């Protein structure tokens, strides 16, 4: 609990400092970094491990549940109940299979087929890194909550990624399932963070500085909020999307039973780790630099992963199981190669 309290305090301080800098009425790169990493800490460290039960089942039951707790605990483009359905219940048990909603190679097949220069494909990856949470992940997680509703697409279609553009196209075409999904997406998922971070914050800054004419609105504060969104998206892409992508990681053409020897083996063969071992390094990796350990034992706390790490690696070495651990920038390059079709 002391480690959790320290992580919560550090994350809160980032948020408070970031907001105070953001509402000064000037464009502030420091506010972008502070708010960006506050949002990253809320997502990758606190929400991720809380909703897995890493700090106890009781906390898992209330964390980010309902509008009030969502605003307090984790106000992001990702709807908490959708995250639980997509990440905890599907991704973790169908890792790197075609049924895995986060399977990078399958999700980027459309980019592989584009007849454009390779450098342009890498530019597309850079844009995706800056926009992935709201353009792709928000709708692709939410679809799992609508999978059993009337007029739902086939399982094969649902296994394909649903991006913001795909959602808009389906709704505009009159498909009732896509229309219901789009309405839920706008009202429950996108509206709270959009109104809070990109309207309320600039209005607050405008009130403090008397800017904006008849309607108080500070454009510098809005620029700071947008900059923070870019920071958190890019950093999260580098430390999350790269967890299970690269030509040196395994993909699987069939399912396996949970908590079996093969399940634990797949957790290691389909995952990569990064630099690890200290709270400073681990925090800015979201404590996601222990992916083999996490997929084998998803309900441990970040501190447990940190302590387990050297023993886990030793067991892998003793049994000849390859434990992939490289700097995060190496994994970013390997992930980008998969996304553009230069590697599989």
Secondary structure, DSSP 8 states (H G I E B T S, - for coil): -HHHHHHHHHHHHHHHHHHHHHTTSS--HHHHHHHHHHHHIIIIIIIHHHHTTTT-HHHHHHTT-HHHHHHHH--SSS-HHHHIIIIITTGGGSTTSTT-TT-HHHHTHHHHT--S-HHHHHHHHHHHHHHHIIIIIHHHHHGGGGTTSTT---HHHHHS---HHHHHHHHHTT-HHHHHHHHHIIIIIIHHHHHIIIIIHHHHHHHHHT-STTS---HHHHHHHHHHHHHHHHHHHHHHGGGG-STTS---SS---TTSHHHHHHHHHT--B-S-SSHHHHHTTTT-S-HHHHHHSTTS-HHHHHHHHHHHHHHHHHTT----B--HHHHHHHHHHHHHTS--
